[in-house]
Amino acid sequence: MVADASHVKYADEICEEVFISARERGTGIARRTPEYVAEKMLAGKAVIAIAEDGRFAGFSYIETWGGKEYVANSGLIVAHAFRGMGLAMRIKTRIFELSREKFPNAKIFSITTGAAVMKMNYELGFRPVTFAALTDDPEFWKGCQGCRNYQILESNEYRMCLCTGLLYDPSEHIEVADPADPKLANLKDGEQKSGK
């Protein structure tokens, strides 16, 4: 579900889970504070999964960059007790949908070192890109300062790191109307049929 004020109580646990998971994998991850996570929840820019018994199960959030031209899907985490159940894909799908709902014309991107996240992004229509195709907003790259690989990124002038950049550009995904759709029957002769 889209997170709200009732979920702020999970912010500390989310940050701890992200930290533990990054340490276990030995990969870099940009650390976020509980205050930052709570801010995303209050702004309606996060998705959270809660088990029936009230336990935190998973989380992800969105952030806009470059004057809302870009949206980052970030911070995807599934609590240890809920892994292996397909929950990560459900959260990833919902955060992607939320990004499209809030910012329909924005390019959506993700950077990751994880093969599972790359696969999920690919299934949603993302493609791998160089960092040059991502936002050039310096504030985004400042968020990487908490990552153990930040020196690699900095030494390469923010052009490459150990992460892979993935991009969903809505202009590359044109929906084709079904000619049997009854809504199309109402178009007058000579009218241009739209892509939706």
C-alpha positions in Angstrom: 0.0 0.0 0.0 1.0 3.6 -0.3 2.5 4.6 3.0 1.1 7.4 5.2 1.4 8.9 8.6 0.3 5.7 10.3 3.4 4.0 9.0 6.0 6.4 10.4 6.5 4.2 13.4 8.3 1.7 11.0 11.0 4.2 9.8 13.7 3.1 12.3 13.1 -0.5 11.5 13.2 0.2 7.7 16.6 2.0 8.0 18.0 -0.8 10.2 16.9 -3.5 7.7 18.5 -1.6 4.8 21.8 -1.2 6.8 21.9 -4.9 7.8 21.1 -6.1 4.3 23.8 -4.0 2.7 26.3 -5.2 5.2 25.3 -8.9 4.6 25.6 -8.5 0.8 28.9 -6.5 1.0 27.5 -4.0 -1.5 27.2 -0.3 -1.3 23.9 1.4 -0.5 23.0 5.0 0.2 22.0 5.3 3.8 18.8 7.2 4.7 17.7 8.5 8.1 14.4 7.6 9.7 13.4 11.2 9.3 14.0 11.0 5.6 11.9 7.8 5.3 9.1 9.4 7.4 9.1 12.4 5.1 8.5 10.1 2.1 5.7 8.4 3.9 4.0 11.7 4.8 4.3 13.0 1.3 2.7 9.9 -0.2 5.9 9.0 -2.0 6.5 5.5 -0.5 5.1 2.0 -0.6 5.1 -0.2 2.4 4.1 -3.8 3.0 2.8 -4.8 6.4 2.0 -8.4 7.5 -1.4 -9.3 8.8 0.1 -9.4 12.3 1.4 -5.8 11.9 5.1 -6.6 11.3 7.0 -4.6 8.8 7.6 -6.6 5.6 8.9 -4.3 2.9 9.4 -0.8 1.6 10.4 1.5 -1.3 10.2 5.2 -2.0 10.3 7.7 -4.9 12.2 11.0 -5.3 12.0 13.5 -8.1 15.1 15.1 -9.7 15.8 17.6 -12.4 12.6 19.6 -12.0 10.5 16.4 -11.9 11.8 15.3 -15.3 13.2 12.2 -13.5 11.9 10.0 -10.8 14.1 7.6 -8.9 12.7 4.3 -7.5 14.8 3.7 -4.4 15.3 2.0 -1.1 13.7 -1.3 -2.1 13.9 -3.6 0.9 12.2 -6.8 2.1 12.5 -7.8 5.8 14.3 -11.1 6.2 11.3 -13.0 7.5 9.4 -12.2 4.3 12.0 -13.0 1.6 11.4 -15.6 -1.1 7.7 -14.9 -1.3 7.6 -12.6 -4.3 7.1 -9.6 -2.1 9.9 -7.6 -3.7 8.3 -7.7 -7.1 4.9 -6.7 -5.7 6.6 -3.7 -3.9 8.6 -2.8 -7.0 5.5 -3.0 -9.2 3.5 -0.7 -6.9 6.3 1.9 -6.5 6.6 1.9 -10.3 2.8 2.4 -10.6 2.9 5.2 -8.0 5.7 6.9 -9.9 3.7 6.8 -13.1 0.5 8.0 -11.4 2.2 11.0 -9.7 4.6 11.9 -12.6 3.3 10.3 -15.8 5.7 12.1 -18.1 8.9 11.6 -16.0 11.7 9.2 -16.8 11.9 6.6 -14.0 15.3 5.3 -13.0 17.0 3.1 -10.6 20.6 2.3 -9.8 21.5 -1.0 -8.2 24.2 -3.7 -7.8 21.6 -6.4 -7.3 20.7 -8.8 -10.1 17.2 -9.4 -8.6 16.4 -5.7 -8.8 17.8 -5.5 -12.4 15.6 -8.4 -13.4 12.5 -6.8 -11.8 13.2 -3.5 -13.5 13.7 -5.2 -16.9 10.3 -6.9 -16.5 8.7 -3.5 -15.9 10.2 -2.1 -19.1 13.4 -0.5 -17.8 16.6 -0.8 -19.9 20.2 -0.5 -18.8 21.8 2.9 -19.5 25.0 4.8 -18.7 24.9 7.2 -15.9 24.9 10.0 -18.5 21.3 9.1 -19.3 20.2 9.6 -15.7 19.6 12.9 -13.9 22.5 15.3 -13.8 21.1 16.9 -10.6 24.0 17.1 -8.2 21.7 16.6 -5.2 20.9 13.0 -6.4 24.6 12.1 -6.5 25.1 13.6 -3.0 22.7 10.9 -1.8 25.4 8.3 -2.8 27.8 9.8 -0.2 26.7 7.3 2.4 27.6 4.4 0.1 30.9 2.5 0.6 31.6 2.8 -3.2 31.2 6.6 -3.3 34.9 7.2 -3.9 34.7 5.1 -7.1 31.7 7.2 -8.3 33.5 10.4 -7.4 36.8 9.4 -9.0 34.9 8.7 -12.3 33.3 12.1 -12.2 29.8 10.6 -11.6 29.9 8.8 -14.9 30.2 5.2 -13.6 30.3 3.2 -10.5 29.6 -0.4 -9.4 25.9 0.2 -9.7 24.0 -0.3 -13.0 21.7 2.5 -14.2 18.3 1.4 -15.4 15.8 3.7 -17.1 12.1 3.6 -18.0 11.3 6.4 -20.5 7.6 6.7 -21.0 8.1 8.0 -24.5 9.5 4.6 -25.5 6.4 2.8 -24.3 3.4 3.8 -26.5 0.2 2.0 -25.9 -1.6 0.8 -29.0 -5.4 1.0 -29.0 -7.4 -2.1 -29.7 -9.5 -1.5 -32.8 -12.3 -3.5 -31.2 -12.5 -1.0 -28.3 -16.0 0.5 -28.3 -14.6 3.9 -27.4 -12.9 4.1 -30.8 -16.3 3.5 -32.6 -17.4 7.0 -31.4 -14.6 8.8 -33.3 -15.7 10.8 -36.2 -14.3 10.1 -39.7 -11.0 11.9 -40.2 -10.2 12.2 -36.5 -6.7 11.2 -35.5 -6.8 8.1 -33.3 -4.6 8.6 -30.2 -2.1 6.1 -28.9 -4.2 5.4 -25.8 
